């Protein structure tokens, strides 16, 4: 396997653009907020569906 050697692997690793600390923090906060939004959205949907089913006498 000519393409598989350590020098080629290290060369490719050096081309990676690793995120800076500020970028990582910003992205992490965005993911947490986005996840929290969907938790609230699905909780509200659950309450609405439960109330609707209760009004029909299903639950």
RAGI-V614048 format. One record per backbone hydrogen bond with DSSP energy under -0.5 kcal/mol. CO is the residue of the C=O (numbers start at 1). NH is the residue of the N-H. Records with the same first field share a line. If there is no record, write none. Layout:
# RAGI-V614048
CO = NH + NH
This chain:
# RAGI-V614048
1 = 4
3 = 5
5 = 9
6 = 10
7 = 11
8 = 12
9 = 13
10 = 14
11 = 15
12 = 15
13 = 16
16 = 18
20 = 24
21 = 25
22 = 26
23 = 27
24 = 28
25 = 29
26 = 30
27 = 31
28 = 32
29 = 33
30 = 34
31 = 35
32 = 36
33 = 37
34 = 38
35 = 39
36 = 40
37 = 41
38 = 42
39 = 43
40 = 44
41 = 45
42 = 46
43 = 47
44 = 48
45 = 49
46 = 50
47 = 51
48 = 52
49 = 53
50 = 54
51 = 55
52 = 56
53 = 57 + 58 + 59
54 = 57
